[in-house]
Amino acid sequence: MKAHLRALSLLVLTSLGTPAWSETLLVDRTRDPASNLPVRGLTTAQVEARFGAPAQRLEPRGGQKRQWPTINRWVYPDFTVYFEKNKVIDVVANKASPNEIGPKPPIR
């Protein structure tokens, strides 16, 4: 519910000064039932078998302390997959165009 309110607030704030038809919300595109994204809990081997090799494997982040697990990130053309150890913990859809409102690109 909070995500929906944030997306709605963002849409209202950004549409005040620009035409509404020029903007596409990333959240609308990812709600499509045909969207083919990895799901939480898949292993790195399962993701690679199903989606192929990633376009880029970013440097791991975290792991400085035992409480901070190392997070690995694989970038595909349409999404970025986040792994803790070898399990998917999150998937973020990448922007399809500069006009699409969505997450910032991953820190490299």
Summary of the structure (lengths in Angstrom):
residues: 108
radius of gyration: 15.9
end to end distance: 30.4
largest distance: 48.7
contacts: 246
relative contact order: 0.20
helix: 28%
strand: 27%
